[in-house]
Amino acid sequence: MGKKILLATEKPFAKSAVTGISEIFKKAGYEMIQLESYKAKEDLLKAVADVDGMIIRSDIVDEAVLSAAKNLGIVVRAGAGYDNIDLKAASERNVVAMNTPGQNSNAVAELVFALMIYLARGAFSGKSGSELRGKKIGLQAYGAVGRCVTPIAKGFGMEVFAFDPFVPAEAIQKDGVTPVNSLEELYQACDYISIHIPKTKETVNSINFALLSHMKKGAALINTARAEVIDEASLLKMFADRPDFKYGADVAPACAAEIAEKFTGRFVFTAKKMGAQTEEANVNAGLAAANQIVAFFEKGDKTFQVNK
């Protein structure tokens, strides 16, 4: 008997992504239902009632959703981050939670340079700015996004450094990147720091003033990870104490209004989280999620499970 899969996306997939996802499920003999641009959580709770699998984007899958989904066996977040899924509640209900690592990586990496160029050129104010060539970029974490940032940085003529305690130095060096031994060393050495860590209990508010104060004169911090990894009191203190400091992020911090009022020209925030907002990333992540669901039900494949 075919499975029933819900595509629950408050932020809809690109049309081409939906077509591709639908074709994958049709070939597998599965029924796909869509819930797009919904406004009320009750709509999601009704839609999950009898589905076997579920694809989401930034949609919240909490205990209430999981409780309502009586037949659910798998939920896949089409993207890298998965902090919008209650992993504990999923495990308690024997629901496999997955992400689609690497599918959005190039889109995020390209956005890093859009933010960097905006800051380097003084917010396009008409005043003289600076170039990226010859500058040093430090990658805080060397996962899929960091590996995509590296060749782009080299194309700009930048030197690339990285700190990642979970990646062997030899693997970093193999890509022509210089590994460093500590975050402090990374922040001291580089003109641009690009953050690529996940949001976890250990990383929330981990980027604080003690760390930021190591940044060299004129350096910029680029955050395409999660807003929560930045300690906002420390961010405001850094702006106030260091007139040379700049910050770019694809999600505005809660203190964005205060930053805009006091520190004009030294920041850039996108209107909403934009790292994965390209049609290519949209399609890649959506198709990967669909294929992972089919592989799970047909072969028991749990390769990308995140709630082990």
C-alpha positions in Angstrom: 0.0 0.0 0.0 1.4 3.4 -1.0 2.4 6.0 1.6 0.9 9.4 2.1 3.3 12.2 2.2 2.7 15.8 3.3 4.5 18.7 1.8 4.0 21.3 4.5 5.6 24.6 3.6 4.7 27.9 5.1 7.3 29.3 2.7 6.4 27.5 -0.6 9.0 25.6 -2.7 9.7 26.8 -6.2 7.2 25.4 -8.7 9.9 23.3 -10.3 10.8 21.8 -7.0 7.2 20.8 -6.3 6.9 19.2 -9.7 10.1 17.2 -9.1 9.1 16.1 -5.6 5.7 15.1 -7.0 7.3 13.0 -9.7 9.5 11.2 -7.2 6.5 10.2 -5.0 4.4 9.3 -8.0 7.0 6.9 -9.3 7.2 5.3 -5.8 3.4 4.9 -5.8 3.0 7.4 -3.0 0.3 10.0 -2.6 1.5 13.6 -2.0 -0.6 16.3 -0.5 0.4 19.9 -0.2 -0.1 22.5 2.5 1.4 25.8 1.2 1.4 29.3 2.7 -0.8 28.3 5.6 -1.5 30.9 8.3 -2.8 28.9 11.2 -1.1 26.0 13.1 -4.5 24.3 13.2 -4.2 23.8 9.4 -1.0 21.9 9.9 -2.4 19.8 12.8 -5.3 18.7 10.5 -3.0 18.0 7.6 -0.6 15.7 9.5 -3.4 13.5 11.0 -3.0 10.6 8.6 0.3 11.0 6.8 3.2 8.6 6.8 5.9 11.1 5.9 6.4 14.8 5.9 8.7 17.4 4.2 9.1 20.8 5.8 11.2 23.9 5.4 11.2 26.4 8.3 7.9 25.0 9.6 7.8 24.1 13.3 7.3 20.4 14.1 6.8 20.4 17.8 5.2 18.0 20.3 1.7 19.2 19.3 2.3 18.4 15.6 3.9 15.1 16.4 1.1 14.1 18.7 -1.4 14.9 15.9 0.5 12.8 13.4 -0.6 9.3 14.4 0.9 7.5 11.4 4.1 9.6 11.0 7.3 7.6 10.4 9.6 10.3 9.1 9.9 14.1 8.8 12.6 15.6 6.6 13.7 19.2 6.9 14.6 20.4 3.4 17.8 22.2 4.5 20.7 21.9 6.8 19.4 23.3 10.1 16.9 21.3 12.0 16.3 23.2 15.2 12.6 23.7 14.1 12.0 20.0 14.9 11.5 18.8 18.5 14.0 15.9 18.2 13.2 14.5 21.7 9.5 14.3 21.0 10.2 12.7 17.6 12.3 10.0 19.2 9.7 9.4 21.8 7.2 8.7 19.1 9.6 6.6 17.0 9.6 9.3 14.2 12.8 9.5 12.2 13.9 13.1 11.7 16.3 14.0 8.9 17.8 17.0 7.2 19.3 17.4 3.7 22.9 18.5 4.4 24.8 20.2 1.6 21.9 20.9 -0.7 21.7 24.7 0.2 25.5 25.1 0.8 26.4 27.0 -2.4 23.5 29.4 -2.0 24.6 30.2 1.5 28.2 30.5 0.4 27.4 33.0 -2.3 25.3 35.1 0.1 28.4 35.3 2.4 30.1 37.3 -0.3 27.1 39.5 -1.1 27.2 40.6 2.6 31.0 41.0 2.6 31.0 43.1 -0.5 28.2 45.3 0.8 30.2 46.0 4.0 33.6 46.3 2.2 32.1 49.0 -0.1 30.7 51.0 2.8 27.0 50.0 2.2 27.3 51.5 -1.3 27.2 55.0 0.1 29.4 56.5 -2.6 32.4 56.7 -0.2 35.7 54.9 -0.8 35.6 51.3 0.4 38.0 48.4 0.3 38.6 45.2 -1.8 38.4 41.6 -0.8 41.6 40.6 -2.7 44.5 40.0 -0.3 42.3 39.9 2.7 42.0 36.9 5.1 38.7 35.1 5.7 38.2 32.8 8.7 35.6 30.1 8.6 34.1 29.1 11.9 33.3 25.5 11.1 34.4 23.7 8.0 31.4 21.7 6.9 29.5 21.8 3.6 29.1 25.6 3.5 32.7 26.2 4.5 33.9 24.0 1.7 31.7 26.0 -0.8 33.0 29.3 0.6 36.6 28.3 0.1 36.9 28.3 -3.8 34.9 31.5 -4.0 37.2 33.2 -1.6 40.2 32.0 -3.5 38.6 33.4 -6.7 38.6 36.8 -5.0 42.2 36.3 -4.1 41.6 35.9 -0.4 43.6 33.7 2.1 41.3 31.2 3.8 41.7 30.0 7.4 39.4 27.7 9.3 38.7 26.4 12.8 36.7 23.2 13.3 37.6 20.8 16.1 35.6 18.0 14.4 37.5 18.1 11.1 41.1 16.8 10.9 43.6 19.5 10.0 44.8 17.4 7.1 41.4 17.5 5.5 41.3 21.3 5.8 44.8 21.6 4.5 43.9 19.4 1.5 41.6 22.2 0.3 44.4 24.8 0.5 43.0 26.2 3.7 45.1 27.0 6.8 43.7 25.3 10.0 44.1 27.2 13.3 44.1 25.8 16.8 41.5 28.0 18.5 38.7 30.4 17.8 40.7 33.2 19.4 43.5 32.6 16.9 40.9 32.6 14.0 39.3 35.9 15.2 42.7 37.6 15.7 44.1 36.6 12.3 41.3 37.4 9.8 39.7 40.4 8.2 36.4 38.6 7.8 34.9 35.9 10.1 32.2 33.8 8.5 30.1 31.7 10.9 28.8 28.3 9.9 28.0 26.6 13.2 24.6 25.0 14.0 22.3 26.2 16.7 22.7 23.8 19.7 22.7 24.2 23.4 26.4 24.6 23.3 26.5 27.3 20.5 23.6 29.5 21.6 25.1 32.9 22.7 28.6 31.4 22.3 29.9 34.2 20.2 30.3 36.8 23.0 32.4 39.9 23.7 35.3 37.9 25.0 35.6 36.3 21.6 34.6 39.3 19.5 37.1 41.5 21.2 39.9 39.5 19.6 38.9 40.7 16.1 41.5 42.7 14.3 41.0 46.4 13.5 38.4 46.9 10.7 37.2 43.3 10.7 33.7 42.2 9.8 31.6 39.4 11.2 29.4 37.5 8.8 26.6 35.3 10.1 24.6 33.1 7.7 24.1 30.5 10.5 21.5 31.3 13.2 20.8 34.6 15.0 20.9 32.8 18.3 24.6 31.9 18.2 25.4 35.6 18.7 25.1 37.1 22.2 23.3 40.3 21.4 24.5 42.3 24.4 28.0 41.5 23.3 27.2 42.5 19.7 25.9 45.9 20.9 29.0 46.4 23.1 31.2 45.5 20.2 29.5 48.1 18.0 29.8 50.7 20.7 33.4 50.0 21.8 34.8 49.4 18.3 33.8 52.0 15.7 35.8 49.9 13.1 33.6 46.8 13.6 31.0 45.7 11.0 28.4 43.0 11.0 26.4 41.3 8.3 23.7 38.7 8.7 20.9 37.0 6.8 18.6 37.3 9.7 18.2 40.5 11.8 19.0 40.2 15.5 16.3 41.3 18.0 18.4 44.5 18.6 18.4 45.4 14.9 16.5 48.7 15.5 19.0 49.9 18.0 21.9 49.0 15.7 20.2 50.8 12.8 19.7 53.9 15.0 23.2 54.1 16.3 25.5 52.5 13.8 24.5 53.5 10.3 26.7 52.0 7.5 28.3 49.4 9.6 25.8 46.6 9.2 23.6 44.7 6.7 20.6 42.5 7.5 18.5 40.8 4.9 14.7 41.1 5.1 14.3 37.5 6.1 16.6 34.5 6.3 17.9 34.3 2.8 20.7 31.8 2.8 18.8 29.0 1.0 16.5 31.3 -1.0 17.6 30.4 -4.5 15.6 28.3 -6.9 18.5 26.0 -7.3 18.9 25.3 -3.6 15.1 25.1 -3.3 15.0 22.3 -5.9 18.1 20.5 -4.6 16.8 20.3 -1.0 13.3 19.4 -2.0 14.3 16.6 -4.3 16.8 15.3 -1.8 14.1 15.2 0.9 11.7 13.3 -1.3 14.4 10.8 -2.3 15.3 10.3 1.4 11.7 9.5 2.3 11.4 6.9 -0.5 14.8 5.4 0.5 13.6 5.2 4.2 10.3 3.5 3.5 11.6 1.2 0.7 15.1 0.3 2.0 15.1 1.4 5.7 17.8 4.0 4.8 18.5 6.3 7.8 21.7 7.9 6.5 20.7 11.5 7.3 18.9 10.9 10.6 19.5 13.6 13.2 17.7 12.2 16.2 19.7 9.1 16.7 
